Amino acid sequence: MYHISADTIPRLKPNCKWREYLKGIVIEPELALNETAAVIFRLIDGKRSLTEISLEASKYYKDITVAQVLKDAMSLVERLQEEAVVTFV
């Protein structure tokens, strides 16, 4: 497994199929993301590091620190790696 850090640049695998569902996201075949995880997921573009993603995502949540968003982003990407949804630049 790839070691995930604040400098990690994730990107979605080409075969990743997902759709919006209410305020979250469903990734096929059966992974559901809540609203906070969905914000982070939508920012994964293969260009931004997890630090950059976290800075952008923190703008949506005034009561959550960038450090907490980064921790959540790292956990999410770790889970997405386990589910074979992301790869890394």
Buried (B, 14 or more C-beta within 10 A) or exposed (E): EEEBEBEBBBBBEEEBEBEEEEEBBBBEEEBEBEEBBBBBBBBBEEEBBBBBBBBBBBEEBEEBEBEEBBBBBBEBBBBBBEEEBBBEE
